[in-house]
Amino acid sequence: MKKLLFPGAWLLLASLLFTGCAVVQQGEVGVKRTFGKYADRPYTEGLRVFNPFTSTIVKVPIQTENMEVALNLPSKEGLNIRAEISILYNIQSVKAPEILRNIGPDYEENVILPVFRSAVADVSARFFAKDMHTGERSTIETDIRDQMSSILAERGITVDAVLIKSIQLPANLARAIEEKLEAEQRALRMEFVLDEARREAERKRIEAEGVRDAQNIISEGLDPQVLQFKSIEAFLELAKSPNTKVIISDGDLPVLLSPEGAGPVPSHTGLKR
C-alpha cells in the first residue's frame, strides 16, 4: 500500500517549491523587485528568502569601485593630451533602490561616465598642458572630483577620488619641458657653485681680519719697555751658550755675528750659536 502524505507535508512541499533564496554578500546590498517594482528598503548581507515566481533579488556592490577611463584631455592652448584616469567611487547603500529605480543597473555607463567626461573637459581646459606634469596635477584631480561630486552625490554615488595615472604629451611639448627642466637644474647647480664661492670668500675675509687684528694687538703691545725686557732676556740666553760668538749691541737690541760669515742674526729671534 502506498503511504499518503499528511496535509502538513503537502504544505511544506508546496512552500519549498514556491520559495527561492539568495545570499547577499558583505560589500553589497540586495534590493527586492516584485512584479518589476523595487522595494524601498535594501537588504544587508545574509540569506534572503523570496517568491521566485513573483520576485527577485538584485545585488548592488557598495564597496569602493575602480573605473578606469582612457581619453584625450583638452588643454588651455588647444592641445589634446592622452591620459589614463581612475575614478574611485562607491554606491550609498540606502540609495541603492533609488539608483536602480531611476538609473538602472548600468549606472556607470548611464551616469558616472557622462558626468566624468563633462567634468574633465571643463577642468582640463583651464590648465596648460605643462601643468599636468607639475604640482597642478593634484589640483586638476581635485577639481574634477569636486565637480563630479556636486552632481552625483544627490543621486547616491560618492566619488572618493579621481587619479590621473599616466599622461602622454605631444613629442615637441615633452621635449620642450625636458629642456626647460634641464636648464633649471643647470641654473640651480650654478647658484650652488656661486654660493660656495661666496662662502669661501667670506671665510678668507674673516680669517684675514683675524690675522690683522692679531698683528695689531701684538704691535700695540710692543712698547719700549717690552722691547727692552725682551733684549735683556736675549742677552741672558746668549750668555748661557758655550759657543764662541761676537755680539754687537747699541744697548737695546743685541745682534749676533755668525763666525761662519753667514751674516748677522738678531739674537731676539731665539737662535743660538
Rosetta blueprint (number, residue, H / E / L):
1 M L
2 K L
3 K L
4 L L
5 L L
6 F L
7 P H
8 G H
9 A H
10 W H
11 L H
12 L H
13 L H
14 A H
15 S H
16 L H
17 L H
18 F L
19 T L
20 G E
21 C E
22 A E
23 V E
24 V E
25 Q L
26 Q L
27 G L
28 E E
29 V E
30 G E
31 V E
32 K E
33 R E
34 T E
35 F L
36 G L
37 K E
38 Y E
39 A L
40 D L
41 R L
42 P L
43 Y E
44 T L
45 E L
46 G E
47 L E
48 R E
49 V E
50 F E
51 N L
52 P L
53 F L
54 T L
55 S E
56 T E
57 I E
58 V E
59 K E
60 V E
61 P E
62 I L
63 Q L
64 T L
65 E E
66 N E
67 M E
68 E E
69 V E
70 A E
71 L E
72 N E
73 L E
74 P E
75 S L
76 K L
77 E L
78 G L
79 L L
80 N E
81 I E
82 R E
83 A E
84 E E
85 I E
86 S E
87 I E
88 L E
89 Y E
90 N E
91 I E
92 Q L
93 S H
94 V H
95 K H
96 A H
97 P H
98 E H
99 I H
100 L H
101 R H
102 N H
103 I L
104 G L
105 P L
106 D L
107 Y H
108 E H
109 E H
110 N H
111 V H
112 I H
113 L H
114 P H
115 V H
116 F H
117 R H
118 S H
119 A H
120 V H
121 A H
122 D H
123 V H
124 S H
125 A L
126 R L
127 F L
128 F L
129 A H
130 K H
131 D H
132 M H
133 H H
134 T L
135 G L
136 E H
137 R H
138 S H
139 T H
140 I H
141 E H
142 T H
143 D H
144 I H
145 R H
146 D H
147 Q H
148 M H
149 S H
150 S H
151 I H
152 L H
153 A H
154 E H
155 R H
156 G L
157 I E
158 T E
159 V E
160 D E
161 A E
162 V E
163 L E
164 I E
165 K E
166 S E
167 I E
168 Q E
169 L L
170 P L
171 A H
172 N H
173 L H
174 A H
175 R H
176 A H
177 I H
178 E H
179 E H
180 K H
181 L H
182 E H
183 A H
184 E H
185 Q H
186 R H
187 A H
188 L H
189 R H
190 M H
191 E H
192 F H
193 V H
194 L H
195 D H
196 E H
197 A H
198 R H
199 R H
200 E H
201 A H
202 E H
203 R H
204 K H
205 R H
206 I H
207 E H
208 A H
209 E H
210 G H
211 V H
212 R H
213 D H
214 A H
215 Q H
216 N H
217 I H
218 I H
219 S H
220 E H
221 G H
222 L L
223 D L
224 P H
225 Q H
226 V H
227 L H
228 Q H
229 F H
230 K H
231 S H
232 I H
233 E H
234 A H
235 F H
236 L H
237 E H
238 L H
239 A H
240 K H
241 S L
242 P L
243 N L
244 T L
245 K L
246 V E
247 I E
248 I E
249 S E
250 D L
251 G L
252 D L
253 L L
254 P E
255 V E
256 L E
257 L E
258 S L
259 P L
260 E L
261 G L
262 A L
263 G L
264 P E
265 V E
266 P E
267 S H
268 H H
269 T H
270 G L
271 L L
272 K L
273 R L
